[in-house]
Amino acid sequence: MTGWGSTAVQGGPGGVEGGAVLSGRRYGYAETERSRALRAAVSGLRHALARHPVELPDRAVAEEELAALAAMAAESEPEPARLRGALLLVLGALGSVSALAEPLTELNAAIARFGPPSGRR
């Protein structure tokens, strides 16, 4: 199988499984546009955080939650409540760093695509 976003062909010895060409699939599910947006936002914030020269007291918390968000982005249907909980911890750890405002906004927007928290509609 090839990487994200490329066309992959899966199948047994007889060739393509069910005659289908599977595009953008990983771990048995089709990656959705919102999952791609979440992965991109997490990656962007991780890169911005890695380039940030100042040591932050809660950096480890943010990095841990970004790892959790990356894992959730790999799930077929991550729970919006879990996504929002991780977002709150990242915002609490990094929200006061103006240099990270844009990637934090992108992460917030990516998580918002998964819908409102349960109980709010």
C-alpha positions in Angstrom: 0.0 0.0 0.0 1.2 3.5 -0.7 1.1 6.6 1.5 -1.7 9.1 2.2 -3.5 10.6 -0.7 -2.1 8.3 -3.4 -4.0 5.7 -5.2 -3.5 2.3 -3.7 -4.6 -1.1 -4.9 -5.3 -3.8 -2.3 -6.1 -7.4 -2.9 -5.1 -10.9 -2.6 -3.3 -13.1 -5.1 -6.1 -12.6 -7.6 -5.5 -8.8 -7.8 -7.7 -6.0 -6.8 -10.1 -6.7 -3.9 -13.7 -6.6 -5.3 -12.5 -4.9 -8.4 -12.1 -1.5 -6.6 -9.2 0.9 -6.6 -8.9 2.3 -3.1 -7.8 5.9 -2.9 -6.5 7.6 0.3 -7.2 4.6 2.5 -5.3 3.7 5.6 -6.0 1.1 8.2 -9.2 0.0 6.5 -11.1 3.2 6.3 -11.4 6.0 3.7 -9.8 9.1 5.0 -12.4 12.0 5.0 -11.7 15.6 4.2 -12.2 16.6 7.8 -9.7 13.9 9.0 -7.2 15.3 6.4 -7.8 18.8 7.7 -7.3 17.6 11.3 -4.1 15.8 10.4 -2.8 18.9 8.6 -3.7 21.3 11.5 -2.0 19.0 14.0 1.1 18.7 11.8 1.2 22.5 11.3 1.0 23.2 15.0 3.6 20.6 15.8 6.0 22.2 13.3 5.3 25.7 14.6 5.9 24.5 18.2 9.1 22.8 17.2 10.3 26.1 15.6 9.3 28.2 18.6 12.6 29.2 20.3 11.3 29.9 23.8 10.9 27.1 26.3 7.3 26.8 27.4 6.3 25.5 30.8 3.4 23.4 29.4 5.1 22.3 26.2 5.1 18.7 27.2 1.3 18.8 27.8 0.7 20.3 24.4 2.9 17.8 22.6 1.2 14.9 24.4 -2.3 16.2 23.4 -1.1 16.8 19.8 0.0 13.2 19.7 -3.4 12.2 21.0 -5.1 14.4 18.3 -3.0 12.8 15.6 -4.0 9.4 16.8 -7.7 10.4 16.8 -7.3 11.8 13.3 -6.3 8.3 12.2 -9.6 6.8 13.6 -12.6 6.4 11.3 -14.9 8.5 13.4 -13.2 10.3 16.3 -15.5 11.5 19.1 -16.0 15.2 19.0 -16.0 15.4 22.8 -12.5 13.8 23.0 -11.3 16.1 20.2 -12.5 19.1 22.1 -11.1 18.0 25.4 -7.6 17.6 23.8 -8.1 21.0 22.1 -8.8 22.7 25.5 -5.6 21.2 26.9 -3.6 22.4 23.9 -5.2 25.9 24.2 -4.5 26.0 27.9 -0.9 25.1 27.3 -0.2 27.3 24.3 -3.1 29.8 24.0 -1.1 32.7 25.3 1.7 32.4 22.8 0.9 34.8 20.0 3.4 33.2 17.6 1.2 30.1 17.7 -2.1 31.9 17.2 -2.6 31.0 13.6 -1.9 27.2 13.9 -4.1 27.1 17.0 -6.9 28.8 15.0 -6.5 26.2 12.2 -6.6 23.4 14.8 -9.8 24.8 16.3 -11.4 25.1 12.9 -10.4 21.5 12.0 -11.9 20.2 15.2 -15.1 22.2 14.7 -15.7 20.3 11.4 -16.5 17.2 13.5 -19.6 18.9 14.8 -20.7 20.5 18.1 -20.0 18.9 21.4 -22.6 16.4 22.4 -25.6 18.0 24.1 -25.4 21.1 21.8 -27.0 21.2 18.4 
